[in-house]
Amino acid sequence: MQDFVAHNSRWRLAAIFLIAAGFVALGIWFIGGFGEAPSSSRRPAAYDIAIGWLCILFFGLCGLAIVKKFFDDRPQLQIGPSGIQWTPWSDDIIPWSEITDVTTWSYKGQDTIVLHLNEPSRFPGRGLIAKLRGANRMLTGGDVAISLTGTNRCYDGAMAAIASYRNAPT
């Protein structure tokens, strides 16, 4: 069997970027950047302004991260006989012998592959994703959560590759 390899999908990333840009525009509208800001008698104007700035900052940062991924040609996920490498987490391959379980976590139709490791400290992540490791563990119950959102491959194909390689004789 050939290795499962997922790359960033530029058209999917562009679609996600447009959604983030829409939320930035909504935030600008809420702070009055396009003229008079929307108002409601049920909530104070300061609330709308705070929500607007939150949208601008959060989705603006998301947009920057998407642009960075747009120019990243490296494989994002590789599943093969030696193990799993998920580039957003680390450049290291996590060998099958270190993976105690593979489960899934789903939220609103988005399926995530969750790896449970023998010794998670031996495979530290990098960047923001590593800093959010504790929150991720509380949410998914595992050590490494792999999402294929924005890639050119699908969850079912990844799970089929995991089942094939994980149970293969060594």
N, C-alpha and C positions, 0 to 999 in steps of 0.2 A: 504494500500500500504506500502511496505517495504521502509525504508530509502534508498536513493541513497548514496552509499559510494564508493569513488574512492581511491585506494592505489597507491603508486609508482609501476610501472612495471619495474622490473629489466632488462628484455631484451630490452625494449624501452630505458631505461636510458643507457644501455650498447651501444646501437646503436648511441645515441646522443653523448656519451662520445667518441666513435671512430671518429665521425665527428670532434669534438673539437680537438682530438689528431692529426687528419690529418691537421688541420689548424695550430696547434703548429709546426708540422713537416715542413709545408710549410714556416712558419716564420723562422724556423731554416735554411732552405735552402736559403731563401732570404738574411739572414745575413752572409751566407757563411759557415755555420756549417757542411755542407756535402761536402766541397771542394769549388771550385770556385762558387761564387754567380752568379745568372743569371744577364745578363746585357742587356740593351737596349739603342740604340742610341737616343731614343726619351725622355728619362728621366734620371736624374742624379742618380748615384749609391747611394747617400745619401737618396734619396726617397725610393729606394728598401729596404735599411737597416731600415729606419723608419717604413715602412709598415711591415717588418719582425718582429721587436720588438713589434709593436702594436698587431700583430697576436699572438705572443708568450704570451704576458701579458694578453690580453683579453680572448683568448680561453683557456689559462692555468688556469685563475681564473674560467672560466665557467666549465672546467674539474673538478676542486676542488669542486665546488658547486654540480656537478652531483654526484661525489663520495660520498659526504655527504648525498645526497638524497638516494643513493643506499642502505644505511644502516638505513634509517628511515622507520620503519614499521608502523608508525601511519597513520590513515586515512588522506588523503590530502584534500578531499572535502566530506562533509556530507550535504545532503539536506533532511530535514524531516519536520514534522509538526511544530516544534518550530522555524525553520529558516534555515539559511545557515552558516556553519562553513568551512572556507577555511584556513587550517593550515599554509600555507606559509604566510598568512596575519596576523592571530591572532588565539589564542586558544579560543576566545570568539565566541559564536553563535550570528549571526546578526538576530534578530527576524523579522518575516514577517512584523510586524507593523512598523518597521524602514526602510523597503525597499519601496521606492516610485515607482521605475520602474526597470525593468530588460530589458536591450537591448543587442544587440550583436555588435561586431566589428570584422571585418575580414580583414586579410592582407595575400595575396598570399596563399589562401586556408586554413589558420589557423584561426579557429573561436574562439572567446573569449567571455565569458559571462561578461557583465558589469552591476554591481549593482549601482543604484542611491539611496543614503540614505537621510533620513530626516535630520539627524544631523551627518555628517561624523566625526566630532571631538569626538563623543562618541565611535567610533570604530577605534582607531588608529592602524595602522599597526606596524610592527617591521622590523628591519634590512634595507637592501638596498631597498627592495620593498616599504617600507614606505617613504624612502628618495626620491624616484622617483615618489611619489604620484602626484605632480604638473604636471610633464611631462606626466604621464599616463592620468591625467584628460584632458590635452590639446589634447592628441591623441585620446582618446576614448570617452570623454565627460562625463564619469562617475566617481564614487568614488572608486570602487574596481573592478579590472579586473581579471577574473578567467580563467586560461588556463589549459586545461586537458592534455597538452603535457607531455609525460613521465609517464602518469598514465595508469591504466588498464581499464578505462572506457572511453566512448565517449561523445562528445559534445551533440549529439542528445538525448542520455539517460538523461543527466543532464537537458537539456531544458524541456524534458517531465516531469521529476520530479518537476522542478520548476513550470510548468504549473499546475500540479496536486495539489501540496501543497499550492501554492500561492492563488489559487481560492477555496481552501477547506474551508468549514464553520468552525469557531472556537468555 
